[in-house]
Each structure stands twice: as C-alpha cells, then as structure tokens.
Amino acid sequence: MLKFVAFLLIAWLVVSVLGLLIEGLLWLTFIGLVLFLATAGYLWFKRKTGSNAA
C-alpha cells in the first residue's frame, strides 16, 4: 500500500510540473497539487491512526 501511495504522490507531482511547463495547462497544475495534497493527507491520517490494513 505504501508503494502505491508513493507512486501516486510522484504521479501528481509530475502532472503538476507538466501543467507548469506546457503553456495553457495551468489548470493541470492546480489539479495535480490538490490530488497531491489529498493523497499526502490520506497517508498521514492512515499512519497517525496506526491502521496498517492492506
């Protein structure tokens, strides 16, 4: 599960950077950042509660 979440975090960062680099896709940056923060928050919440269910 941790590897999958790490993959998602990296994917959202790539989407955000592509949104910044490609002209006219600034909205993609915002979507990528929102998804990154949501995934990081989910991982933080799961770790804080101590739930390691796979």
C-alpha positions in Angstrom: 0.0 0.0 0.0 2.8 2.4 0.9 4.5 1.8 -2.5 1.2 2.6 -4.3 0.6 5.8 -2.4 4.2 6.8 -3.1 3.6 6.2 -6.8 0.5 8.4 -6.6 2.4 11.2 -4.9 5.1 11.1 -7.6 2.5 10.9 -10.4 0.7 14.0 -9.0 4.0 15.9 -8.9 4.7 15.0 -12.5 1.3 16.2 -13.5 1.8 19.5 -11.7 5.1 20.1 -13.3 3.8 19.3 -16.8 1.0 21.8 -16.1 3.5 24.5 -15.3 5.7 23.7 -18.3 3.1 23.4 -21.0 1.5 26.7 -21.9 -2.2 26.8 -21.4 -2.3 23.9 -18.9 -2.1 25.9 -15.7 -5.4 24.2 -14.5 -3.5 20.9 -14.6 -1.1 22.3 -12.1 -3.9 23.1 -9.7 -5.5 19.6 -10.1 -2.1 17.9 -9.6 -1.4 19.9 -6.4 -4.9 19.2 -5.0 -4.5 15.5 -5.7 -1.0 15.5 -4.2 -2.2 17.2 -1.0 -5.2 14.8 -0.7 -3.0 11.7 -1.2 -0.4 13.0 1.3 -3.2 13.8 3.8 -4.6 10.4 3.4 -1.2 8.8 4.0 -0.6 11.0 7.1 -4.0 10.2 8.5 -3.5 6.4 8.0 -0.1 6.5 9.6 -1.3 8.6 12.5 -4.2 6.3 13.3 -1.9 3.3 13.2 -4.0 1.4 10.7 -1.8 -0.9 8.6 -4.6 -2.9 6.9 -3.5 -3.8 3.4 
